[in-house]
Amino acid sequence: MTAAPAAEDLPPTGLGPLLGPHLRPVLAACRLHTGRPTLVEACTGGNVSHVFRVTGNRGSVIVKVRGRRFARLAHIATDPALIAVEERALTLHHRLLPDLFPKVLAFLPAAHAMVMTDVFPDGRSWREHLDQRPATAEECTRLGAALSRVHHATTGLPPLRDGDGDDRFRAEHAYGYSLRAAEHRALDEACRHLDALPGQQLILGDTCPKNLSLASGRTAFVDLETVHTGAPLFDLGYLLAHLVLHHITRPEHLRPLATAFLDAHRLPGPPRPWRSDSLLATVTAGILLYRLEARTVPYPPTAPPGAAARLRRRVRQLLDDGPFTVQDVLEAAEEAVTG
């Protein structure tokens, strides 16, 4: 059995105040995979849990710790024991698709912490890349195909927590802070339509660029706190909305990128041609408003205030007038730059 690191072996770390007496066993779990830890860095992007990269002479791992309040939204209280639900989600998804999800190397329930493989080969999320450059068609095709694999692999699986209604609670939570946050009747109706779709199954629930890596030709999904039973269409619209959001100032890329992403994805069940799918368009519009209006969860700006405001107004107009298509949403985004 590997001994815990001695005090003099511990690098300066924000993990100490967070973990207290649990620091040593957590670092000991890391040491099995990294060698002697020499560097601990806080990772950016997570709203719910505290995330760190621990590096040693044999490589790096990711440590995730859940506290009694959200990491970046301290006004929101939470149950740290819920990290066990995410651990189950990660273990399940890695078993099904080991190339797309990190592996849980150690789970320490008393510390509300887990140690995972580091699936970000360049140490950066796709969000960080999109802040500097547009996406490529190859990335969007790969991402659409990967999300399709996830949805087909999790078809028919039971809820993560049996018997306590957790699957529906988490779906309502996802709707509440995203689609219903805009307080628009069309989005309330979209939530009802999502619930009525056949083939409800485990979905990821938070498919945004900060939770993705597309570096080095690989695709990886992380942050599975929001996995719940719902409609795969929600994941598809959620990711499409973020693709639009990150290309407001690059409108010439929008149509080819969205087409590459949507053409590569196949929802489980009967075909739903995306070009005429008004529910997909409405979910996409709702997630755009969720990010642009940021009433509950802040999202760093992806466009100048004027362009973002024009897109917000145009999306609300689409919802008011409805029905509309994905092409209409893309057109609204293109017009946001030109006014």
N, C-alpha and C positions, 0 to 999 in steps of 0.2 A: 504493500500500500504506500502510495506517495505521501510524504510528509507535507504539511502545510508550509508555505514559505516563512522563513524567519522574518522578523520585523525589518531587519536591514535589507532584505531582498525586495521589499514592497516598493514599487515606484510611486511617486506622488500621484494621487488619483482622487477624483471626485466620488469614486465608489466608496471611500472610507466613511464619510458622513452619512451616505445613503444606506450602507449595509451594516454599519456598526459592528457588533460581534460576529456577523455572518461574513465579513470580508475575507477572513482566512480560508474558510471552506470554499468560497466561490473562486478565489485565486488559485487554490489547490486544484480545483476542477479544470481551470484554464491551463494550469501548468502541465497537465497530462498531455496537452495538445500543442502548446506553444513553447515548451521549455520554460526557463526562468523568465517571468514577465519583466520586460524592460520599458514598456510604454503603454499607458492607458489614455485613450482619447475619447472624449464625448462625441457621439455621432449626432448630426443635426437632423431635424425633420420629424422626429416622433412627437406626437401630441400626448399620448397616453402613458407610455412607459419611458423610463430612462434607459438609454442605449449607449454602450461603450464598446470600443474596439480595443482588445487586449493583445499586444504583440510581444513575442519573445523570439528567441534565436531559431525556433523551428516553425514560425509562422504566426498567424493571428486567428483569433476567435471573436465572436460577438457575445457580449453579456447584456442581457435584458432584465431590468428590475422594475417591478410595478409597486408603486407606493399607494398611500391612502388618498392622494390627489393626483390629477393628471399632471404629467411632467411639464407641459407648456401651458396648461390651462388650470392654474392652481385653485381657481374658484370652483372647480368641479370635483366633488368628492367621488371616490370609487372604492371598490373592494379589492385590495391587492391579491386576494386569493383567486381572482378571476384569471390570473396568469396561468392557472392550471388548465383553463379552457383553451387558451391559445396554445399551450404545450400539446394538448391533445390534437388540436387542429394541425399544428406543424408536423407532429409525428405521423398523423394520418396522411397528409398531403405528400410528405417526403417518401413514405412507403409506397404510395401510388405512383409518384412522379419524382424520383430522386434527382433528376437533372434540373428540375424547375424550382425546388424548394430547399432551404437550408435544413441540415440535420440537427436535431437536438442532441447535444453531446452529454449534457448533464442538466438535471432539473432538481432544484433545491427549494422545496416547498416552504420551509421555515424562513428562508430569505426572500421568498416571492421572486425568485430569480431563475433564469436558465442560461446555459451556455450553448451557443450554436456555431455551426460552421460559418465562416465568412464567405458569402457568395457574391461579394462586390469586388471583383478582381482588381479594379483600379481605385477602390475606396470611395467611389462616387456613385450617387444614385442617378437614374435617368433624368430626374428633375434638374440636377446640377448640370448635366450636359445640355439640356434644353434651354437653360438660362443663357447659354453661350452660342448655340447653333440650332438650326432647325433639325427635326427628325429626318431620317432617310426612309425611302420606300421599303428598303430591305428590313430596317428595324420594325416598321409597322406591319409588314407581312409576317415577320417572325413572331411579333407580339400577338397578332390576331390568331395565328396558328397555335401558339402556346396556350392562350386563354381558352381556345376551343378544346384543346387536350384536357385542360383542367375541368371544364364543364362536363365533358364526356366521362372522365374518370370518376367524378363524384356523383354521377346520376344514380339515384336509388339508395344512397347511403342514409342512415338514420341521423337524427339531430346529434349534436355533440354532447348534449346533456339530456338524457331520457327522463321523462316523467314530470318535469317541472315547468314545461311551457317555454323553456329557454329559446327554442328555435323561433317561435313567433315573437317573443319579447324582443329579441335582437333585430328582427326584421322591422318591427314597429319603431325601434330606436333608430335604425338606419334611416327610415323614412322621416322620422321626426326632426332629426338634425340636418337632413339634406333636402329631400323633395318638399316636405311640408313646411320647411323654414320660410319659404317665399310667400306662404299664405295665399296661394292662388287656387281657385276652384279646379282648374284644369289639372293641376298637380295632385290635388286630393283624389280626383277621378283616376289619374294614372296609377296611384297607389292601389286603388281598388282593382283596377285592371291587372296589375302585376300579381296581386294576391289570387286572382281568379284564373291565371294562366295554368294550364296543366303542366305536370312535371316539376313541381316544386322540389328543390334539392339543395344541397350545400352549395353556397356561393361565397366568393371572397369578401365582397362588401366594401372594399376600399382599394380599388384598382387605380391608383393614381401614380404619377411618375416618381414621387419620392419613395414609393414602396417597390420600385422595380430596378433591376440592373439589366442592361443590354450590352454590357462591355465584353470585349474579346470574343464576340460571336456567340455568347451564351445568353440565356434568358433566365431570370430568377425573380420570384415573387417573395416578398417578406411582409412583416407586420400583419399577422393573421388574427388580430384582436376582434375583428368584426365578422368573422366567418359565421354564417347563420343559414337557416333554411329559407330560401326565397326563390326568385325567378332569375335564371342566368342572364336574361335581358337587362337586368339592373346593372350587373357588372359591365356589360357591353356598352351601355349608355354612359355609365360612370367614366369609363376610360376614354370613350370618344369625346366626352365633354372636356376632359383635360387636354386631349390632343388639340382641340379647337382653342382652348384657353391659352396654350403655349405658342400658338401661331397667329394670334391676333395681329401682330406687327409683321407677319410674314405671310400675307394672305395668298400669295401665289402658290404656296406649298399645300394649302388646306385640302383642296379637292383630291389631288393625287395621293396624299398621305391617308386621308380618311378612306378613300376607295381601297387602297392597299390593305389597310387594317380590316375593314369590314368584309372585303372579298375573301380574306384568309380565315375568317371565323365562321364556324358552323354551329349554330345552337342545337342542343339535343332536341329530338322530336321532329315534327313536320317542318319543312323549310319555311322561313319567314324572309322573303326578299326585302333587304334593308332599304332599298330605294323607295318602297311604298309603305314602309312600316311607321305609321304615325305614332304608335306607342314608344318605339325606340327614339323617335325624334323628340317626343315630349319629355321622356326621361333625360335625354341629353340636355334639353333646354333647362329642365329643373336643376340639374347638377351645375350647369353654368351659372344660374342665378345664385345657387348656394355658395359658390366660390366668389362671384363678383360682389355679392352683397355682404357676405361674411358676417352674418348675424351671430353665429354660434362658434364656428371654428375659423380662426384667421388663416388666410392663405396669402403668401407674399405676392405682390403685384406681378403680372406678366405683360402688362401693357401700360402706356401712359394713361393718366386718369380720364382724359377726354375720350380716348378710344374705348376704354372699359365702360364708361358711362353710356356711350352710344350703343355698345353691344347689349348692355343691360336693358336699355329702353327698347331696343329692337326685339330682344327675346321676349320681353313682357308683352309686346304687341302681337307677336306670333301666338303666345298663349291666349291672349284676349280674343284673337280672331279665329284661331284654329279651324279645322285640323291643318297640320302642316307636315312637311317631310324633312328628312335629314338634309336634303339639298337646300331647303329653305334656311335651315340653321347655318349651314356653311356660307350661304349667300349673305346672311345677316352679319357673320363674322368678317367677311370680306368687305362689307360696306362700313364696318366700324372704323376702319383706318381712313377711308376716303371721306367719310361723313355723308 
